[in-house]
Amino acid sequence: MIKKLNIKKMVSLFMSAAVITTMISIPTIKTYAAEDEKLLYTFDDSTTMGWNVVNPAANGGAFDTNVSAPIEYSEDLKMDGNDGALKINANFTNKTWDDASVMVNLGATGEDFSAYDTLDYDLFVPTNFDKKLIIGTAGMDSSWKWQDDLFTSDYSGIDLNSGEQTTISGKAYNKLHVTRSKTKAFDSLSDKTFMAFIIKIATTATTYCGPIYLDNIAISKGGYDPSAIPSKSGKDNICLEAENGTLTGLNITKDSSASGESYVQGFDAPGDTLKVTADIQISGSYAVVIRYKTFGGDKSNPVYLNKTKVKDCSFKQTDQWKDVIVGPLKLKAGKNEFSIGVSWGWIAVDYISFIGGDGKQVSKVDLSTSTTSSQPCDIPVNFTAVADDAAQYRFEVKKVDGEWKEISKYSSSLSCVWVPGTAGDYEIKVTARGLSLIDTQAEQTIKYTALPAYENKPLVNQMFGSGMVLQRDIDNAIWGWAKHGTNVTVTIGTETFTGVSDIDGKWKIGIGKHSAGEPYNISVVAGVETVNITDVLFGDVWLCSGQSNMAFTLKEAAEAANEIQNSNYPNIRYYTVPMKTSPAPVATMENPEGWKVCSPSTSSNLSAVAYFFARKLNKDLNVPIGVVFSAVGGTKAEEWTSYESLQTMPEYVDSSNEIKTGTADIDIISSPTVLYNGMIAPVVPYGLKGVLWYQGESNWGESTYNKLLPTLISDWRKNFGIKELPFILVQISAYGTLQSETNIVQNWNGLAEIREAQLKTMLSDKNVGLVVTTDVGDPANIHPTNKQDVGLRAALSAEKKVYNQNIIYSGPIYKSMVVEGNSIKISFDSIGSGLMVGLKQGLTPAVEVKDGKLTGFAIAGSDNVFYLADAVISGDTVVVSSSKVTNPTAVRFGWADSPVTNLYNKEGLPASTFRTDTTYIRVAEDIPTVLYGDINKDGKVNALDFALFKKFLLSSSGTYDTILDLNKDNSVNAVDFAILKKYLLGGISSLPYVK
């Protein structure tokens, strides 16, 4: 049996005056034990192991790579337990000297040959080959000089008829075992470290065209006999104790329950790492089994194979030793390093196993479930199979005495996900076949009991608890689980409502509409069980979701200490949905903390944006605000979207199917549907006023976001059962490459496209608001600390879009453009009291910069080359031009990851970035917030405004803004008064009126 294996990484070939080489695949070298040291190339891993062909030019000229004799991995012959050989497709040309030499690169640091004294290899040549072969060797030393004849050469040629006859692909071949000893020239070298090694195979005056094979190339001490190596089974099963690995920052703990009576623990401090090295005999596909336990919640730790990250592996909370399986992974023969890195929280690891092989013959497969053998029928179950060799797996299920139904088709995935749906006794079967796809070779069946849905669930859903806020003025309901047919009574105040649990044990009882007011107490009674819920408020409930900027806490925000100290708002309540991924929607969640009342003792861990948003709404509206917080940093929008909705987008059909069936592992930062399933589905159908959504960084530069964001919005509206559920979108802040003279408009997809998708979504949906934040970002920090302005602006957007208040809630929004000579005039919606050049510093409101210069504008002609532009405010428009563009066609504003812009309205709200060389579809016609002629600002234009206008003209008393400039000539006079009169009499259909 082979004692020891070693992989040495090979890197790019090199160039010299004598040799020109090309990049080749990284070879795998096996190194045997010190007493019998060898570099061995057995070609059993479906590669050429780094060997490349080297042909001499005519008449023995300089060596050169030549495709006339390409080489390849071949399985034309199989012997000595090996799968293949090196096939040289020789094409001799009847020259006086022609060859099919082969060369291998020995890596950046080379290989020390000083301990080696023998070269061995098996050579296969057709029996009808009519010439002798000339055999030689050469090596390139560490100074990149070629040294010839390291091992004895046969320049007079060797007798090809002296070998053993064999048949390859129906043709007769001679097999010769060539053994050559080191030379005196080799011994005399002071530098025996070689960067490359050549076996010269040459001939003279023949036109032979066909294969020559090499196998079992060994450079050794004492020689190499391949027949002495036992035939390999094609399988490998290696178990490595964690305590014998390379540990960084980890501790070894004695424990008789561990396989080696010890385990390693840690992974809760920066740098903690466990590395093990598996000596793999058979290259192929492997499952890596990690036996572990952990507490304090699920962990997600990176795992690496040969220093390349494989994935973030999910370690589910367990106080018993359990297995998590990574794979299938492609491992090559030799040493493979597998490591586990740090994420957060404590993990203990007992051992790591590697199970697999070449995939040619499966004889056994084991099937297990990550849970107990019984669970409620609405909870997804994950099954995992591991065969004793590389395999494809098919999973099937049936009810006892029923018919088999396929869960997932044959694939290399070790796992499948299944949701029973109904209670009963089931059988789950896995069948495994080798990767050669021959008939099924192994199967196993296990039993599983799906319990009624109410089992192991609370009487009342965990969303409902003391201190909660329920949505005012809608038909609310309370729901939960009880045994089938249980009578359930819900009492709120003096009102009582009743219902009965259905066949699955689910119950849902409506409690009617309630307006905001004093706290209520609610009791739920089912048989002998009673749940009391106290201090319940009716107000407005906002679901606050997204990624890290939404998850950014109050204690991290600017002026955190002062904000926390002054956060005593008993009518702001919040509920944190625990982080959970799931391949299928789940109905429950574990949240022992429940609802919390906002106070200095509780607010520090609340989302900063959600807090400032809720605080302004609570102050301005004088109603209780409930925040349901459900956000995870670093996540993508598709993770928050349901399977059914992603199936309407071709880009996500396959990936969402893979998650649903379990053929793909869940990655918390990329897997579609998994956060909707684990963190939104359990909230549905809790009554909501709206959604505050802050996300997009992780979809950076993805063109699909234009469709994905509206799909998510439609998805949540459908699932919450609120047709026009409002969404307030926080546009991504400035981060990354600054807009500058060398980056006038960004020519790669980045955050500009994400901001545009958010803008387009708002413009095309009247129930969507947009919060512009480019002026409060930080180019060097994707998590800016100024969350006060973000929350304030989000609340303004909600007060207009959701609460219909007559306020200026947005900065300027691009409306249209018109070319005027060598300039372009841009018109805007949401100009408020007018446009201005603004300056925003810290937490202070933006101020007008008199005679300031607008920044961020770029202009282009028909050649689409953009130049920084001169931009000037002209009334309610901006005129854009450049001396470098005489016939302009397009303008872009703030088109960079980090825009440098300063266009505001006089209410201090920044303009959204935009480009005119695209199409913005407007469905939301309520964007303009300036109602021309509405002098008393009551939302109407009528006789009262006419009287006030007349009084103003007669007495010149009072101060009125641009809403009286009805012809937009930058002055208010009798002409505007006449226009208002004509409008009120029906002679003009709309204001302002510009001829």
N, C-alpha and C positions, 0 to 999 in steps of 0.2 A: 504494500500500500504506500502511496506517496506520503511522505512525512510532512513536507512543508512546501508551501507555495508562496510566490511573491509577485506582485504586479509592479512593474516599473513604467511610469508614464513616458511615452515618447512624444517628442515635439517636432516642429517643422524641420525639414531637411535644410541643408546649407548649400552655399555656393563656393566654389574655388576655381582656380585656373584650370585644374584638371577635371573637375566634375561639375556638372550642372544638374541639379535635381529639382523635383517638384514636390509640393505638399502631398503627404500620404497619410493614410489613416493611422491612428495611434496604435502601435502594436502591444500585444500582451506577452510578457516574458515570464516563464516559470523558473524560479530559482529553487534548487533542491537543498537539502540539509548540508551543513558545512563540510561534513566528512565526504560528501560526494557532490561537490558544487557544480552546477550546470546552468547554462542558459539554454532553455529548451523551447523549441517551436514545434508544436504538434498539430497545429491547424485544426483544432477541434472546436473552435468557437465561431465558425462561419465567417472568418475574415482571413485576409492574407497575413495577418499579424505584423503588418508594417513592411513586409518585403515588397520591393519594386524591381522591375527589370532594368538592366543596364546593358546597352549594346555598344560595341566598339564600331567606329567608322571603318570603312574599307581599308584593308591592308594593315589592320592593327593600329589605326589612329587613336586619337584621344577618346576616352569614354564619353558616352552621351546617352541620355534617355531617348528611347525610340519606341514608337507604338507598333513597330513591325513585329515585336515579340512581347505582347502584353501578358501580364500574369493575373491570375484570379484564384479565389478559393474554389475548390472543387470537391465533390463527393463521388467522383468517378471510381475511386477505390476506397475501401474501408478495411482497415486492418489494425492490429495491435491496440484495439480498443478505441482508436481514434475515428473521428467522424469524417475527416477530409484530408486533403493534401494541397500543396501549392502547385498549380497547373501553369506551366510555361507554354504559351502558344507560339512555339518557335517557327520562324520563317526564314530559313537559311537561303542564301542567294548565290551559291556557287562561287563565293569569293575565296581568295587564298587564305583569308582569315575572317571568320564570322562567328558571332557568339550570341548566347542568350543568358548572359550573366545576371545574377540577382544580388540585390543590396538591401540591407536593413539599416535604418537610422537607430542609433543607440542613445538618443536623448540629449538634452542640453548639457548634462554633466558627463555624458559618456559612460563607458563600462570598463572597469579595471580587469584586464586579461591576465594579470601576473600569476594568478593561481591556476590558470587553465593550461593544459598541455595536449589536448586532443580535440579534433574536429570529427564529428560523425554526422552522416545523413544517409537517408535512403534515396536512391536515384532510380527512376523508372524510365526506360528507354525502349522504343519499339524494337522487336527482334529483327525487323527488316532494315534497321538503320545501317547504312553501308560504310560508315566511316568511324574512326575512333573519336572519342571526346577528349578534349584537353581540359584538365582540371587545375585550378589555381585559387589563390586567395589574396586578399589585400585588405588593409585597414587604414582608416584616416585617424591619425593621432590627435591629441588635444591641441596641437598647434596647426591643425588642418593640413597636415602633410600626409600624402599617401605612402604607406609602407607595404611593399609587396612580399609575397611568399611568407606569410606568418606560419602557415602549416605546409608540409611537403606538397609539392606540385607534381603534376604529370603532364609536362609539356610534350612528351612523346606520344601521349594518348593512352587511354586505358582500354582494356579488352571488354567490350560490352557483352560478350557471350559467356562470361564467367559467372553470371548471376543466376538467380532462381527465376524460372519462368512463371508468369502469371497472366491473367486475362483482365483487361480493362476495357469496358465498353465494347466487348466483343472482339477486341484485337489483342494479339499476343505481345507481351512486354517482358523485358528482362528487368528484374529487381536486383540492384546492387547495393550492398551496405558499404558505403565508402567510409574508411577510417584513415585519418591522416594525423601525424604527430607534429608537434611544434618544431620549428627550424632553429638553427643557430642564429640566423638573422633576427628571429624573434627574441631569442635570449639576449642578444647584444643590445636590444633597444633599452634606452633609459626611461622612455615614456611608453608604458604599456596600457595607457588609457585610450580607448578608441571611441570616436564619435560615430563611426559607421563601419560596416563590415561587408565585404563582397565575396561571394562564391563565384569564381569564374568558370563558366561552362562554354567552351568554344569548340569549333571544328573547322575543317578546311574542305573546300571543293565539294560541297554537297548541296543539293536543292531540296532537301527534306523540308516539308512544311507540315507541322502537326504538333501534338502535345508531347511534352516531357514533364515528368512529375518529380517533385521533391517532397519528402516528408521526414519528420523526426530529426530536424536539424538540431544538433547539440554541440555546444562548446563547453568542454568539461575538464575535470581532473580525473584521469583514470579511464576515460571512455564511457560510452553509453550504449546499452543494448536494449532496444525497445521491447524485445520479447520478455525481458525481466520485469516489466511493469505490468501489474495485474490488469486484466480487462475491466473497463469501467462500466458501472451499471447504468449510467445515464441519469442517475439521481444523486442528490446530495441532501443531507439533513444535518445541519451544524447548529449546536446550541452553545452559546457563549455566555458565561456568567458575567453579570454586569460588574461585579467587584474585581474581575480580572482585566477589565478594560482600562483605558487611559482616562483618568478622572481629573477634571479641573473644577475646583471649588465644591466638590461633592464629598459626602461622608459615607463610610462603610459601616453598616449596622448589623450586628449578629442577630439572627432570627431563625429558629428551627423550622418555621413554616416556609422559609424560602428554599429554593431548590438546592443551592449550595450552602445553605444555612447562613447566608449573608445576603444583603442587598445594598444598593447605593441609594442615597436620598439627597435631595436638595432641589436644584432648578428654580430656586427662589431668590437668586442673587445674580447680578450681571456677570457674565462670563462662565456661569456654570455649564459644563459640557461633559457628556459621556461619549467616548469613542470606543468602538470595538472593530476588530479586523477579522473578517471571515475568509479562510483559505478555501476558495471554491474550486473543486476539481472539474466540474462540468459546467461550461458556460450555458446559460439559458435563462429562463424566467423563474423568478423566485417570489415567494411570500415571506415577508419579514414580520415575525411575531414578537411583540414586545409585551412581556408580562410586567404589570405595574399595579399600583394603587395610589389614590390621591384623595384629598378632602378639600373642603372650602370651595366647592364648585368645579365645573368643568375647566380643563386647561387646554390651551392650543399652543403646542410647541413645535418649532421647526425641526424637521429631520433631514439629514443630508446623506447622499451616497457619493463617495469619492469626492467630497468637498463641494458637490453641487446640490443645491436645495431641491428636495423632492416635493415637499408640501408642508403646510402647517397641520400637524397631526392632532386630532381631537382625543384627549384623554378624559373620558367621562368619570365623574365623581364616583368613587367606590372605596369602601374600607376593607374589601376583600381583594385577593390577588385576581386580576382579570387580564385578558389578552386584548390588545389592539393590534390590528393587522394592517401593514402597509404593503401595497403592491397591487398587481404584480410589477416587479422591478427586473430589468435586464441586468444580469451579473455576468461578468466574464471570468474565465478560468484564471485563478491566481488570487491575489489579495485584494479584497474590496473593503474599504473603510465605510462604516455606517456610524452616524453620530446623531445625538439628540441635543438640541440647544435649549436655551432658556427663553421663556416667555414671561410668565408670572406664576407665583404660587408653587406650593410644595408638591413634588412627585417622588415616589419610590419606584425603582426599577430592579426586578429580580434577575431576569435574563433576556437575551435577544436570540431568537432562532431564525435560521434561514432554511426554507424548505422549498425544493424545486428541482429543476433539471432541464434536460434537453427537450422534453415534451414529446418523446417518442412512445412512451408506454406508461400509462397510468394504471396502477393496480389497486389504489386505495384513495378514498376521499372521506374527509371528516366534515360534518355539518354541525354548526352551533348557532345559537342566538345570543345577541348581546344583552338580552333581558332574561327574565324568568320564563318558565315554560307556560305561563298564563298571564294575560293582561286584559284590560278592557278592550273591547272590539274596535274602538275608534282610535286607538293609539297605533302608530306605525311600528312595525317590527322589522328589525334588521337581522338577516341571516347571513352567515359567512361560511364559506367552504374553503378548505385547504386540501389539495391533493398531494400525493407523495412525489409528484412530478409536475412540470409546467403543463397547464391544462386550460381548456375552455370549459365553462360551466353553464348548465341550464337549470333553472329553478322552476318547480311546479308545485301546485297546492291542490288539495281536495278536502272536502268534508268527509268524515268517516262514512264509508259506503257510497260516496259520490264519485264523480268523474274527475280525472286529473285536468287541471287548467294551467296553462303556462303563465308564470309570472314574468320571466325574462328569458329571451332566446340565448343560444350559445354565444358567449363572449368571454374575453379574458378576465372580466371582472370577477373578483372573489365574492362579491356581496350582492344581495338584492333587498329591496324594501317592499313590504306587503302590509296593507291595511285590511284586516278581515271584514270590517263593516257590520257583520252580524255575529252574534254569539254562537258558540258551538265548538265541537272537537274537530281538529283538522290534522292532516298529515302534510308535511313539507318534504319534498324530495329534491335532491341535487343529483344530476348526472354529470360525470366528468369524462372528457376525452382528451387525448393528446393533441398537441398543436398541429400534428400532421393531419388532423381532422378525420382519422379513421373512426370506425364504429365506437360507440360508447364502451368504455372500459371499466368504469367503476360508478357506483351510486350509493347513496345513503338516504334513509328516510327517518325523520324524527317527528314526534307528536307535539302538537301545540293546542292549547285550549284558549279560545277567545271568550272572555268573560263579558257579561252585560256591561253596557257603557257606563252605568252608574257605579260599578265597583271601583273602589279606591279613589273615589271622587267626593268632594265636599257637597253638603246639602246645598250651599249657596256658592255660586261662582266667586272666585277670589277677587274679581274686579269690584265686588260690592263689600264695603266695610265701613266701620265707624269713621267719621270725619270726611266721608266722600262728598263729591258734588255730582248731582244728577242734572241733566240738561233741562232747563226750564221750558215751559210752554210747549212741550211735545208729549206724545203718548209714550211714557217710559214703561219698561218692564224689568222684572227681576227674574233670573233664571238660575237653574242648578240641576242637581241629580238626586234621585231617590229610587228605591226599588219600584219596579213596574206596578202601577195601580195605586201608588201612595197618594193620599189626599194631602195637598199642601195649602197652607193658609198664610197669606201675607197681610200684615196689618201695618198701615202707615197713618199716624195720627189717630183719628177716629174712624178711618175707612178700612174696610176689610175686603180682601179679594181672595178667591180660591181657584184651585186648579188641581189636575191629576197628572202624575208622571206617565209618560207613554211607554210603549213596549220596550224601548231602549233605556228607560229610566230617566229620560230628560223631561224637565218641566220648565215652563215659561209662563209667567203671570203678569198681565198688564196692570199698572197701578194708576193709570190716568195722567192728566196734565196737572202741573203745579207751577205757580209763578214763584219768582224769587221772593224770599221772605225769611221768617224765623226758622231755626233748625227743627227737623223732624226726627223721631225715632221710628225705626222699622223693625218688626219681628217677623221671622219666618218659622212656621211650625209644621213639622211632618212627623206624625206619630208621637213618639216620646222625645224627639230631637227638636230643640229650639235654638235659633240663631238670632241674637239681638244686635241690631246695628244702630248706633247712636250718633247724634250730632250731624245729621244729614242735611246738606244745603242744596237748594235748587238755584242754579245759576247757568253760566255758560262754560261748556267743556270743550277744550281745545286739545287735539292730539298733536303733540310736538315730536317730529320724527326727522330722521336724516342720518348724517354721519358725524364726524368728530367736532365740527363747529357747533352743531346742536348739542353734542354731548359735553362740550366745554363748560366746566362748572363755574359757579359764582365765585368760588374761592380762588379761581385762576384769573378772573377778570380784572380790568383796571380798577384801582381803588377798592379792592376786594374787602379789606377790613371795614371800611366805612359803610360799604353797601350791605355787608352781612349784619353789622351792628344795627342798621336801620331797616331791617327786613321783617319787621313785625306786622304782618298782614294776615290776620286770622281768617279773612274771607278769601284767601288764596290757598288752595289745597292742591297737592300734587301726588300722583301715583306713578311709580317707576316700574315699567314692565321689565322683568329680569331677562338678561341676554340669553337667547336660546335659538339654536338652529334646528330645523327639522325637515326631512325630505317630504313630509306631507303635513297638511294643516292639523294643528292640535287645538283642543277645546279648553284646556286648563293651563295654568302656570303656577309655579310655586313662588309666592311672594309674602313671606311672613311679616314684612314691615307694613304692608298695606298702604292706606292713605296717610299723608302727613300734612299737618297744618303749618303754613309758612311762618317761620320765626327765626330769630338769630341762632337758635340751637339746632335748627333743621335745614336752613337754606343753603349752607355752604356747598352741599353736593348737588343742588338743583341746577339744571341747565341754566346758564346765565342768560342766553337769549330768551328762553321760555319765561324766566323770572321777570326780566324787564318788560317783556311783552304783556305778561299777565298783570304786572303792577300798574301799567298805564291804563289798561282796559278796566281794571278794578276801580281805579281813581276816577276815570272819566265817565264810566257807565254806572258806577255805584251798584254793581251786582257781583255776587261771588264768582270767582273764576276757578275752574278746575283744570289742571294740567295733567294729561296722561302722557308721560314721557316714554318714548320708545325709539331709541337711537343707538347706533354702534359705529364707532370710528372706523374709517378706512373702507367703508362698504359702498357698493354700487347700487344703482336704482333697480336693476333687474332682480337683486336679492330681495327687494321689498315688494315685488310684484307677484301675483298669484300665477300658478301653473296655467290655468285656463286662459288668462290674458296673454301670457308669453307665447302660447301656442298660436296666437294670431300674428306673431312677428317671426318671419322665417329665420331671422338671425338667432333666435333663441329656442327654436323647436327642438333641436337635437340635445342641446345642453340641459334644457329643462326636463326632457324625457329621461336623460341619464340620471338626474337627481331623483326623479320620481320613482324610477325602478331600482335605484341603488347601484347602477352600473358605474357610477362615478362617485368618488369620495367627496364629502362636503368640505369646501374651503370657505371659511367664514368671511373672506374678503372678496370672493368672486362668484360663488355658486348661486345660480338663479333660483328664486322662489324661497330659499331656506329661511330668510328672516321674516318674510310675510307669513310663512307657515308657523314659525315659532313665536313671533312677537306682535303680529297684527291680527292673525286669525283668532287668537284667544280673546282679543278685545271686542271683536265683532259680535253682536250689533249694538254695542254701548252707544247711547245717544250722544251726538256731537254737535257743536256749533260750527266747527270748522277744523282745518288742518293747517299747521304751520310747518312748512317743509324747507329744510336747509341741507342741501346735498348737491353733489355734482362734481366735486374735486376728483373722486375716484373714477368717474367716467370721462376724465380729461381727454379732450380731442376726439371723442367718439361721435361720428356722424349719426349713429343710431339714436342718440339722445333726443334728437328732434322728434322722433316718434315714440321713444320709450317714456319720456316724461308725461305726455298726454295719456299714454296707455295706462301708466300707474294711476293717474288721477281718475280716469274712467273706471279702473279696476276697483279702487277703494269706494267710489260712489256706489257702484253696483253692490259690492259686498256689505257695505254699511246700510244699504237701502235708503240712501239720501241722494236723490237724483241730481240736485244742484249743490252738493256739499262744497262749501267754499275752500279754496286752497290759497294760502299766502306763501309765495315762493320767495325765498331769500336768494338774490342773485349773488354769484360767487365773487368774493372780494379780490382785490389785486394781490397776486402772488406770482413770483417767478420773473421771467425776462422783462425788463423795463422797456416801455416804448421810448424810442430815442431816434436820433438821426440815422443810426445804423439799423434800427428796427422800427421803421416808420409804420409799417403794417406787417404783422407777423405772417410769414408765408408758410407756416405749418399749422396743423390743427392743434388747438390748445384750449385755454379757458375762454378765449373770445367766442369760439363756437358754442361752448356750453352756455355762456351768458346769452347768446343769441337764441338758443333753443328755449331758454327760460323766458326771454322777451316774447318770442313768437307764441309760446304757450299762453302767456297772459293776453296778448292781443287777440287771440282766436277764441277766448273763453271768458265770457262776462263775469264768471264767478271765480276768477283767478286774479289775485293781486301780485304785484312785483315790488320787491324791496331792493333798491339799488344800494350797493355797499362798496363800490370800487374806491371811494374816497376815504374809507376807514380801514383799508387793508394794509398789509405789510409785505412788501416784495420779498423779504427775507424770512417770513414766518407765515406758514399757511394757516396758523391759528391766531389771528389778531386778537388782542385783549380788549379792544373797544367793542364790547357787546351791548353797551348802553344804547348807542345810536341804532344798532341793528334792531334791538327790541322795540325802541321808540318808533322807528319807521315802519316796522311790521304792524304795530298797533294802529298807526295812522292808516295803513292800507286796509286793515280789518274794519276800522271805524267807518271808512267810506264804502268799501266793497260789501261788507256784511251788515253793518248797522245803519247804512244809508245816511250818514251824517254829511252835511254840506261843508266839507273841508277840503283844503289842499292836501293831498295825501301822497303825491308822487312828484318827482322831478320831471324835467322835460323828456318827452318820449317822441322819437322821430315820427313824423307824419308823412311828409312828402318833399320832393325837390323839384326845382325848375332851373334850367340852364339859362343864364342871362349873360350873353357875350362870353367873356373869358372867366366867368365866375358861376357858382352854383348857389342858389338861395335855398336854405333848408327851413322848413316849417315844422313846428312841434305841437303836440298836445301837452296838456298839463303844464302850461307855462305859469300858472298862478298869477301873481301880481306883476309878472314880467321876468325877463331873462337877466342874468347878471354873471359877471366873472366873480367867482367866489373863492374863498380861502377857508379850508377846514383844518383846524389844529386841535389835536387831542379830543377831549370830551366837550369842548366849547362849540356852540353852533357856528355854522359857516357864516362868514361875513362878506359883504361886497367889497371888491377891490376896485375902487374908482380908477378909470383909465387903464385897467388891467388888460393884459393880452390873453386871449383864449388859447388854450393848448389842447393837443390831442387830435386835431383835425388833419386829415390827409386827403389829397385830391389827385385824380388820375385822368388821363385822356384815354383814347381808344386803344392805346398800347398797353393799358392796365398797369402801367408803372406809376406807383404812388410817390408823391413828394409831400413833405411837411408843408402845411398850408397856412396862409394868413386867414384868420377867421375874425369877423367883426359882427357884433350884435347890431341888428337893424330892426328896431321895434320888437316884434314877437318872432323874428326870424334871425338866422345867422347866415351871413354871406361869406362863402369860402372861395379862395382863389390862390394861385401861385404863379409867379413869373415864369416858371418852368413848364406850365401847362396852358396852352393857348386855347385849346378846344376841349374843355373838361367834359367828362361823362359820368364820373362817380366820385363819391365822398365816403370816407370811413372815419369813424370817431372812436378813439380809444381801442383800436383793434390790436390788442396785445395781451399777453398774460397779465402784465402789470401796466394798465393804462396810466398815462399822466394827463389827466383832464381836470378842467375847472369850470365847466358850464353848469350853472345852477339856475333854479328859479329863485325869486326873491324871498320865498319861504325857507330857503336854505337847503333845499333838497336837490341832490345831484342828478344830472342827466344820465340816462342809460346809454351804454355804448351801442353802436349800430353801424350798418353799412347800407349804402343806397343801391349797390349792385346785387340786390336780392329782392325777394318779394315778401312783404309782410301782409298777411291776411288779417283784416280787422273784423271780428265779430262783436267785440266788446265796444259798443258805441258810447258807453258812458265814461270813456277815458277823460275827455275834457272836463275840467272842474271849474272853469271860468264861465259863468253864465252872464253874458253881456247884457247890460240893461237892468240887471237885478241890483238896484241901488241899496235896498234894505236887506239884501242877502237872505231872503226867506225862501229861496229856491224857486221863485216864480217871477215872471215879468208881466206886470199889470199896471192899472191906473195909479196905484200907490207910487210906483217907481216914476211914472210920468209926472206926478205932482212934485215929487222930490227933485226931479231933474229940473223942472220949471223953476222951483224955488232956488236951486243952486245957480241957475243962469241969471236970475233977477237980482239975487243978493250977493252972489259970489261967496256965499257962506258954505262952510263944510269942505271936506277934502275927499275927493273920490279918485279911485285908481283907474286903471285902463279899462275897466268894465264899461265906462261911459264913452270910450273912444270907438264909437260904433262903425266908423268908416276906416279905422286903423290908419289915420294920418298923423298919429302922434300928438294930437291936440283934441281938447274937448270944447265944443262950441255949439252954436245954433244949428249947424248942419247935422250934428249928432242928435240933437233934440228932434229935428224934423224926421230923421230916420226912425227914431223910436216911435214917434206919432204914426208914421206910415206902417210900421210893423204892427202896432196895436190895432190899427184899422184894417189889417189884412192885406195891405198892399205889398208887404215883404214877408217872405215865408220864414226867414231865419236871420239871426244876428251872429256876428257882425255882418255888415253889408258893405261889400267892396265892389265897385263897378269894374 
